[in-house]
Structures are given as structure tokens and as C-alpha cells.
Amino acid sequence: MLSTWLTRTAGLRVPLVNAPMTPAAGGRLARAVSDAGGLGFVGIDSRDEVTSVRDQVTLARAGRPDVPLGIGLMAWVLPSRLELLDLVLELQPTFVSISFGDPAPYVDALHRRGILVASQVQDRESALAASAAGVDAIVSQGTEAGGHTGAVGTLTLLQIVLESVAQPVLAAGGIASARGVAAVLGAGAEGVWVGTPFLLAAESRVADATRSLIARSREGDTVLTHVFDVAQGLAWPARFPGRAIANEFTAEWHGREDELSSNFGALERFARAKREGDVTLSNVYAGQSIGLLANVEPAAAIVARLMNGAEELLRLRPASILSD
Ligand SMILES: Cc1cc2nc3c(=O)[nH]c(=O)nc-3n(C[C@H](O)[C@H](O)[C@H](O)COP(=O)(O)O)c2cc1C
């Protein structure tokens, strides 16, 4: 069995978190991951209504009210959406992540409700800030990750974060096989924070056209861009571009975001494509690990493949490479 700070603290059977991903990571996926022994997270988007978040958490907890559960918030959203923080305090999940900005203003309130706090960081500076804010776990998020992320690679960043903070560290970005899990646990991470592979989980909220695009895409097919934030009018801080599968829209507008913001024809074209689920123009956020993924599977099968395989590697590999 794999036993780490994360399994012991959150009462898990495996040190794996399904990353909060909006809108893909809803209550059904979170529940499936927690039932498989990990920690299921529900993601909250800047535009989500309180009622829809409540519905997803109800789904996750159906028939098992004490299931380990996480909820993901974004720091840059909270000042204008404090009702989301109030909701999370009321729902009292096991873990809350406050990512993409300083978690400091929210940590005490969460701790007073007995909620553990995690924060994703993208460089040494943000790791030190999250550490000083008193979060319980720091998630080292490499640039390989899907969705909004930073510029430093997973392995480089993990080494930097492990040597910079005293808190337990979880590793995120590009982890999609047993080898990836074994590598970061071997390096000192207390758990893995896995997003992109769960886009292909049968329980995720992902449309069929998106699933087949992910399944046939390769590791070089993503782009780190602001295009889709501009297209959707979202006020993401400039230091967090989003990694998405490159398509006709990014080919035309990546690097020309200023022009895009005032091109109403292009914005309308994007909005229509999004409504119609046309992935040749609309956003499909996904990480470089799409190069390792090809099949839709139940979440439990993904958890088992990653974690059983990692346990075996962590047992066998040292014996084969260490000599007296
Ligand atoms: C489709 C998608 C949506 C995401 N949405 C969020 C989000 O709402 N909140 C958040 O904290 N992180 C979000 N992320 C980032 C994940 O939390 C995580 O860092 C990332 O998925 C890990 O890397 P991987 O995708 O290579 O597994 C998202 C990632 C993806 C792929």
C-alpha cells in the first residue's frame, strides 16, 4: 500500500487527487475517484452559480455524506464572488484549494471550519507566498498541465518547491501513467494531482466531440495561450495563460489577443462555436499528457492503473538499480 501524508490526513487509500477542472470535474467524477480510494475534487468556475455548485456537491455525497471531497476555488475570483467562499464554508468539504492568486485572506476562515487548504503554485515566489499563508499542502503545478498554469516544467518546479517549503507537496502537470506517479512520489511528493487523464473518465462532464479530440491528439498539440480568456471575456491575471488543444482559432489569434478583443465578428464566431460544441474553434483545455491517453475508461480504472502500477514500480525499481 502507498501511505503518505495525504492518505493519512484525508483518510484515503491512495495518494491521488482528481484536479478541480471546470466544468469537467463535477460531482459524479469526484465521487467515483473518492470511491476508488482517492480524493475527488469538484471545480468551481468564475461564472458558476451557487445552486449549480451545491447540486454537484450533493451528487458527490449521495448516499455517502462523509465521502472525502475537495472543492477548487480561484483566488482571483473570490474578491468579487465572496458567496462562493461562504458556500464552501457551509458545505465543509475535506479539502479546499485556493489557486491562481494569494490564498492568505481565506486560510483562517477555512481552518476555523476544520477544512484543509491546498494551493497550486507555479514558481518559487508563489510557493513561498502559499507557504507563508499557512496552507496545509502546496501543489506544485508544472507548465505541462492542462488549463491555466505557469511557465516552469513539472520536474524542475517540483525540485524547487520541495526545497522551498516545509508543507507537504503534491505534484501536478503531465502525470498520466504509473511511471509519472512513481517518479514524483520517489522525488518526495506526498501525492499526485491529476487532471487531464480524468477528462477521458466516463464520469467526467466532457462532450463526446471533446473526448475524441483528446483521444486522438498528441503531446505536441497544445498551446499555452490567452486567446480563450479574451474570447470569453474572462479577467484571468496575465501571468496564468491556459494550456489548450491548438485549433483554427488559436492559429489565427494566438499572439494577437489585443486585436481579438475588439474584433466582434471573431468573438461572435467563437461564441457560436462554443454554443454548438465546435472544437475546431472553441476551447478544449488539456495538458501535454494527452499524448499518453487514448481511451475512455471508468475513473476507478484510471486510479487503479496509475496507483497499482506506481506501487509496483516503487517496489521493484530500487532493487534493480541500487547496488552495494
Ligand atoms: C479542463 C481543465 C480545467 C481546469 N480547471 C481548473 C479549475 O477550475 N481550477 C483549478 O484550480 N485548476 C484547474 N485546472 C488545472 C488543474 O487543477 C491541474 O493543475 C491540472 O489539470 C494538472 O495537470 P494535468 O492536466 O497535466 O494532469 C484545470 C485543468 C484542466 C485540464
The ligand as an ORCA input file, in Angstrom:
! r2SCAN-3c Opt
* xyz 0 1
  C     -10.020     21.239    -18.439
  C      -9.272     21.754    -17.241
  C      -9.892     22.650    -16.384
  C      -9.221     23.116    -15.240
  N      -9.878     23.938    -14.377
  C      -9.308     24.254    -13.188
  C     -10.056     24.951    -12.202
  O     -11.226     25.277    -12.398
  N      -9.440     25.246    -11.021
  C      -8.153     24.867    -10.773
  O      -7.667     25.147     -9.684
  N      -7.410     24.217    -11.696
  C      -7.981     23.880    -12.888
  N      -7.255     23.161    -13.811
  C      -5.853     22.787    -13.513
  C      -5.824     21.508    -12.677
  O      -6.189     21.795    -11.349
  C      -4.430     20.850    -12.658
  O      -3.438     21.737    -12.287
  C      -4.007     20.194    -13.951
  O      -5.065     19.557    -14.602
  C      -2.884     19.180    -13.676
  O      -2.164     18.835    -14.814
  P      -2.624     17.740    -15.895
  O      -3.802     18.363    -16.589
  O      -1.449     17.589    -16.762
  O      -2.998     16.497    -15.173
  C      -7.895     22.701    -14.968
  C      -7.277     21.799    -15.850
  C      -7.951     21.311    -16.966
  C      -7.280     20.310    -17.856
*
